[in-house]
Amino acid sequence: MSKIYYKSAEEVELIRESSMLVSKTLAEVAKVIGPGITTMSLNKLAETFIKDQGAVPAFLNYNGFPYALCISPNEQVVHGFPSDYVIQEGDLISVDCGVIKNNYFGDSAYTFSIGEIDAERQKLVDVTKACLVAGIEKAVSGSRIGDVGYAIQKIAEDNGFGVVRELVGHGVGVKLHEKPEVPNYGQRGRGIKLEEGMVLAIEPMINAGTAGVKFWSDGWTVTSKDNKPSAHFEHTIAVKKGKADVLSTFSLIEEVLEKKHK
């Protein structure tokens, strides 16, 4: 798909349904994630839950990717394989999920803080979330792609963090990855003009240290070059006038986490 696919209002609602199922799946992950749990067990839970809702895990077999979730601990940036890795207190665990329901895609990611995390990791999580909010605020009709990237980049770099450049957000809906690309860096007023009907996955990938990354020989896993922790948050949004329509949500995840911490 080399051109931008503009969605009708009806299509946006179908993408919202898929995106909300992603959010519900991540909330199911939130219920069980913690020290002593393997990342593979989270993958199995998510795959079962998605299928039980009459949907398909969008990542499973996508270009050969063998799992329903990308699970990336600590210095892994994105596309980590679920495995027998046992989650530890103090870990950051990025969980990225996609589904296909009624032939439309939803995509969202959340970085979970496991137990008590150190101050550097807490700042990284808070700043990456703030980057996502800032990017979404600029994803409105009449803005440019560069406005979104600039907003994300400025917050990250003002806090001394590295913005990953090799991996970007993207259009989503009819396919998992559509045009346009949505970099997490850029210049204001530059790039494609945003218009109603565009649906985007905005996903800051922010490193605690250098922006540089390493690609593993498995063809998927990406880690920070200096092995410092990385965080990743993602929403699927529809471009509107004045304010973006966020089609996925973190509230379901965070309600679960708050109950667990009480």
C-alpha positions, 0 to 999 in steps of 0.5 A: 500500500503505497498511498494513504488510505483514508477511512470513513466514519464507519471504518473508524468505528470498526478500527476503534472496536479492534483497538479497544480489544487490544486495550482489553488484551493488555488489561488481561496481561496487566492482571497477571504480569509480575515477578516470577511470570514468564513472558511466554505465559503472557503471550499464551494468555493474550493469544487465547483471549484474542481468539476467544473474542472472535478476533485474530492476533495481528502479529502472529505470522506477520512476515513470519513473526511467530507470536501474538505479542511483542514482549521487550524487557529492559534494554529491548526496544521493540519486537522482542520474542516471548520466551522462558525469561522470568520477569524480575522485580525492577524490570521494564516490560514493553508489551505490544499487541495488535488484533484483526477484527471484522477485517480491521486492525488495532495496535497499542503498546504499554510499558509495565513497571514491575514492582519498585523501579529505580528513579532513572526507569521511572523518569523514562516511563513518565517521559515516554508517556508524556511524549505520546501525549504530546505527539497525539496533541499535534495529530490534528487536521492541518498539522504536519507529520513533522509537528508530531515528531518534533513534539515527541523529540523535544520532550525526550531530548530535553530530558536527556533521552535518546529518540529511536530513529530506525523504527517509526509509527505508521498508518493503521486500519486496513493493514497493520502497517500503512502509509504514512510513516510517523517518525518520533522526531522531525521538524515543525511544519514539514512532512505530509499534511494530516487530514481527517480520515487518517488513522495513525499508530503513534508510538514513541520508542525512547532510550534512557541513553543513546538513540542508537539501536542494535538489530538481533540476528533473529531478524526481529529483536531490537535493543538499545546500543548501550544496553540501557533501558528503553520504553515504548507506549503506543495508541491508535488515533484518528486524525480530527479537527481540533483534537485527535480521537484516541481509539485505544485506551490505557485506562483499562490497564491502569485500573487493573494495576491500581487494584493490584497495588492496593 
